[in-house]
Amino acid sequence: MNCWEVLGIEPTEDRQRIQLAYEQQLKFASGEEAEKLDRAFREATGGAPKPETPQPLASNQSLEPDRALDANEGQIVREVVIQINALLNDSGRSRDVGIWKAILCEPPADQAPVRREIARQLEPQVRPMADNGSLPAPVAQFLGDWFEWTSLQGIAEHGDEPQAGNAEMDAEEADQPPQLVNFWPAVIGWIVGLAILASLFGGMAGGG
C-alpha cells in the first residue's frame, strides 16, 4: 500500500489537500495506524505533519501516554471546568457551539492530558445533558468529537429529525381546507335575526 492509498486520496502536490486527508484519517486511527499515516504524510510531502487543528483524544493517546498533571495543568483544568459550569448556567450562551469551542479549544486546554482530565470531570454533568437533549445538536456533536463520547455523536446526527417532522406536519395542516366549525355561530345568528325581523313585520302587518 503506497502513501496515497494510506491517505485515501489521489496523488497530488497540493500540501493543503494532503494535510486535510491526513487529519481526517487520523481522527479514527489507532496507534499503529497513526504511525502509518505519519510515514505516508512524510512520503507525500517530504516533511513531518503539522496539524492545524487539535486532534481528538484517540489519536493523541498514541503520541503521549497518560500521566499525572503538573500544578500548572491542574490549574488550567480547574479554570476550564469553572468556565463550563458558568456557561451551563446561561441557557442562551450554552446553546452557542462557538463559545464551547472557544473555551475548550484554547491552548493549552487542548493538550491531550489536560483534555482527558477535563473530559473526566465534565462527563458526569455534561454528557447526560447532551444525551437527554438539554444541549442542542451542534454542541452535542462537538463534545462527542472533542471528548470521543460516541453516544453524543449518534444523538447529534439525528438531533434535527423531530424538527423536520414538525415542519412536515405544519405543511400538511396548511394544505387542509379551513374548518367549518366556526361558521355555524354566524349562520345561527343570521337565522335568529331573520326570525326576529319576520315577527316584527308580522306584528306591524297585523296592527295595520
Secondary structure as UniProt FT lines:
FT   HELIX           3..7
FT   HELIX           15..26
FT   TURN            27..28
FT   HELIX           31..45
FT   HELIX           57..61
FT   TURN            62..63
FT   HELIX           71..88
FT   TURN            91..92
FT   HELIX           93..95
FT   HELIX           97..104
FT   TURN            107..110
FT   HELIX           112..131
FT   TURN            132..133
FT   HELIX           137..147
FT   HELIX           150..157
FT   TURN            158..160
FT   HELIX           161..175
FT   TURN            181..183
FT   HELIX           184..207
//
